[in-house]
Amino acid sequence: MADVSLSSRAMRFTDAINQFHQAYSDHDIDGVLAYLAEDVTIQFPTSPHPIRGKQKIRPVWSMVFTTVIPDIRQEMLSTVTHGQFAACEFVETGTLTIPSEVTDPLGLAPGGRPYSMNMASFFHFDDEGLIDEIRSYWDTGSFAEQIGIDIGVIRSLQARAHAA
């Protein structure tokens, strides 16, 4: 009997991860947020501090979907679950677009910067089946090289977006 509940939970978490990433690729901010606990913690390699709370990530991801990477897509490669944890590998593609009011003071040319990178994210689910922790990883050096911007500038831009 335990095997059935474990596989049922694993399937439920795998489905949630796949639907979360599909909503992300569809730029459906409400769909993405529906899978997150109110007190979710999200950590990115380009950010020195985690983002805490669903409402703190809303403006950041809304800006990504509409302005910063309006063609962002994530293609799932694999998902593994264990208990209340899940790990997934995916490929993210998009065209980073930084507005001229940000690029001009930095001496960067405005315009789109296409990229493609393999990523991994690790998730924890709370007792209600909502994601309460996400830790994402990618090769920041490769990302910076693809878009032609120093990683320090990227970290600065991301910090500015999270502070807004």
Stockholm file with secondary structure:
# STOCKHOLM 1.0

chainA/1-164         MADVSLSSRAMRFTDAINQFHQAYSDHDIDGVLAYLAEDVTIQFPTSPHPIRGKQKIRPVWSMVFTTVIPDIRQEMLSTVTHGQFAACEFVETGTLTIPSEVTDPLGLAPGGRPYSMNMASFFHFDDEGLIDEIRSYWDTGSFAEQIGIDIGVIRSLQARAHAA
#=GR chainA/1-164 SS CHHHHHHHHHHHHHHHHHHHHHHHHTTCHHHHHTTEEEEEEEECTTCSSCEESHHHHHHHHHHIIIIISTTCEEEEEEEEEETTEEEEEEEEEEEEEECHHHHHHHTCCCEEEEEEEEEEEEEEECTTSCEEEEEEEECHHHHHHHHTCCHHHHHHHHHHHHHC
#=GC SS_cons         CHHHHHHHHHHHHHHHHHHHHHHHHTTCHHHHHTTEEEEEEEECTTCSSCEESHHHHHHHHHHIIIIISTTCEEEEEEEEEETTEEEEEEEEEEEEEECHHHHHHHTCCCEEEEEEEEEEEEEEECTTSCEEEEEEEECHHHHHHHHTCCHHHHHHHHHHHHHC
//
